[in-house]
Amino acid sequence: MKLRNILFSARLIGAIIILWFIDVEQLTLILRSIDPYFILFAFLLELSGFLIWTLKWKHLVDKIEHIKFKTLFMGLMAGNCMSTNVLRARTFGGFGRAFFLKNVLQNHKKANWYATIVMDQTTNNFVFIPLLIFSLLFGVLFLNIPWWLSVLMEIIVLILFSSALATYLSRQKIKRSKDRPLSISAS
């Protein structure tokens, strides 16, 4: 028996066990109490999130080659359908989107396909930076926390700020060195 058949059987048995313990009357009561407008709102909210994600991905892919928005949207949805939970959609779905770019782009460099996926996943974390800053400020300024924890949080913020500043300064130095012609002096 193959491994995938064993895994399928285990999942099927697990689903049957879960369905065995579910109280059907309580489930129907819960399903009847759901407002259909909330379901529509949740669907539209999720769709708008995918549309914004596709717009961001289009901005990244347009650096390589121009592709239609609809085509990228279908590729993004296909990459997310490769898995069922968020962690796998972020990891294995990336491979699916890179494979999609391989088939769509005329530029056949693997580095370009995976670079767009890496940049896409990296920019997803920028959303949490303002929340992190405000939560650290709230914790330090308004909560009654021990002084050692406050100092520890301030040190962490200082390290993060210094690393961001060092990254910015090194980027500026690289830009300046690219603009300057290379001079060779004879001794």
N, C-alpha and C positions, 0 to 999 in steps of 0.2 A: 504494500500500500504506500502511495506517495505521501510526502509530507503535506502537500497542500490539501489532499483529501482528509488527512487526519485533522488538520487545522479547521477545515470546513465542518467536519463532524463535531469537533469540540465547540465551535461557535453555534452550531445548530442546537446541540444539547443545552448549551448555556442559555440560548434564547428560549427554548422550551421550558427550562427551569424558571426563568424570570417570568414568563407568561403564566406559569402555574401558580406563582405566589401573588400575582396582581389581583386586586379586588376589582372586578369588572364593574360593579355597581358604583363604586367610588370613582373609578376612572371616567365613566359616562357622566357622572355628576360634575366632575371637574371640567370635562370637555364642553358640557352645556353652559357652564358659567363663564367661559371665555368670550370676551367681546370681539366680534369679527373686525371691528375697526382697529383694534390693537394688533391683530394678525396682519392686516393690510399695512399698518404703519411700520411694523417690524420688517415686513418684506421690502417695503420701499426704502427703509433705512439701510438694510443690507445691500440692496441694489445700488443705492447711491454710494455706499462705501466701495463697492466693486468698480463703479464708474470712475470714482476719483482715483482708485488704484490703477485703473487702466490708463487714465490721463497721465499719471506720474510715470508709468511704464512707457507710454508713448513718447514722453519727453526724453526719457533715457535712450530709447531705441532710435529716435530720430537723429541722434548724434552719429549713428552708424549708417542708417538708411531709412528713407521715408516709407512707412507702412500705414495702411488705413486703420482708423480707430476701431472699426467693427472687427477687423481681422485680429487685432491685438486683444480685444475684449473676448473673442471666442477662444483664443489661445490661453488667456488668463483663466477663464472658466474651466477649460480642459485641464490646465495644470492643477487647479484646486480640486477638481473632481477625482484626481488620482488618489486622494486620501480622504478620510472622513473627519479627522480631528485637526486642530489648529497647528500643533507642532509638526505633524507630518506634512501638512499643506505648505508650511514654511520651508521644510527641508526637501522632501521628496517631490513636492509640487514644483520646486525650483528646477529640478532636473527635467521635469516634464515641460516647463516653459522654455528651458534652454534647448531641448530637442525640437520644440515648436519653432523657435527662432532659427534653428539649423535648416528647417524645411522651408521657411518663409523668406529668409534673407538671401541676398545674392552674395554677400560677403561671407565666405566659409571659414572664418577663423574662430576656433573654439573659445579663445580668450575673450572675444567680443560678446559671445552669447552668455558666457558665465559672468562676465563683468557687469552686464546689465542686471542680472539676477542678484549679484552681490550688492550692487548699489541700491537696488530696489529694497532688499531686505535691510540694508544699513539705514536707509532713510526712514524706515518704519519706526525706528527707535527714537527719532527726533521728536516725535509727538510727546514722549514722556518727559522730556527735559524740563519744560516749564512746570509740570506737575511735581517733579522732583525738587526743583528749586523752591517752589512755594511751600511744599510740605516740610522741607528742611528749615526754611525761615520760620514757619509756624511752630515747629517743634522747638527751635532755639529761643524764639522771642516770647511765645505766649504760653507754652506748657510749663508746668512745674516739674521739671526733670532735674535729676542730679547734675551737679556742675561738671563732673567728669564725663558724662554722656554728652553734655553740651560742647565741651572742649573737643571730644572725639569727633563729633559731627562737624565742628568748625574746621578741624584738621583735614577731614575727608573732603570738604568743600574746597579748602585751600589747595589740596593736591589735585583735585579735578580742574580747578581754575588754572593752576600753573601748567598742567599738562596741555590744556587747551591753548594757553598763551604760547607755550613752547612750540606747539604744532603750527600755530599761526605765524610765529616769527621764522620758523624754519621754512615754511612755504614762501614767505616773502623773500628770504635769502635765496631760495632756489629760483624764484622768478627773476631776481636781480642778476643772478649769475648766468641765466639763459640769455638775458638781454645784452650783457656785456660781451664784446668780442674777446676771443682767447688771445692773450698777448704772450709772446715768447721772448724772453730777454736773453741776449747773448752775454755770457760772462767772460 
